[in-house]
């Protein structure tokens, strides 16, 4: 990896963390020159970092205009969850069919649901699926900034998913994945309910 790519990855990772935690709010302009000056990097490095964020769905670009941090509405959550579920289900079928090295999945059995499912999709070795899943995950995190999620995790379902994938148990893997998704989706949909309740009170 070249020095430019390494620095761009590091800058993109830093900006990504600031965006998904709300430190850089939606609609904020990210100009190449401003980023280059703020972080002491060359403009091509800043430009490459913005490009990474664009493919992650975290910024929007228009010709001859600075990139702008994406704004994702809670009303988009249902569609985003649909994309996540579809890509995860397809990824699981690929992993069970092709049986790649899934040992990295075991290391994440106690990690967050987001990290575990991202690794599952990555192991499917489909750039298209991983791109859709990664982008949708970041969009989901942006949507949740409107209303923090009281996320209830299910350690048992995550552990069952890992073990079923490790042993190539089709039925158990599908069942465990469905449970992991149900817990996540139920928690996240509480954002929509909270936003709707707030809108009703202010109407």
Secondary structure, DSSP 8 states (H G I E B T S, - for coil): --HHHHHHHHHHHHHHHHHHTTSS-TT-EE-HHHHHHHHT--HHHHHHHHHHHHHTTSEE--TTS-EEE----GGGHHHHHHHHHHHHHHHHHHHHHH----HHHHTTTTS-HHHHHHHHHHHTT-HHHHHHHHHHHHHHHHHGGGS-------HHHHHHHHHHHHTT-HHHHHHHHHHHHHHHHHHHHHHHHHHHHHHHHH-
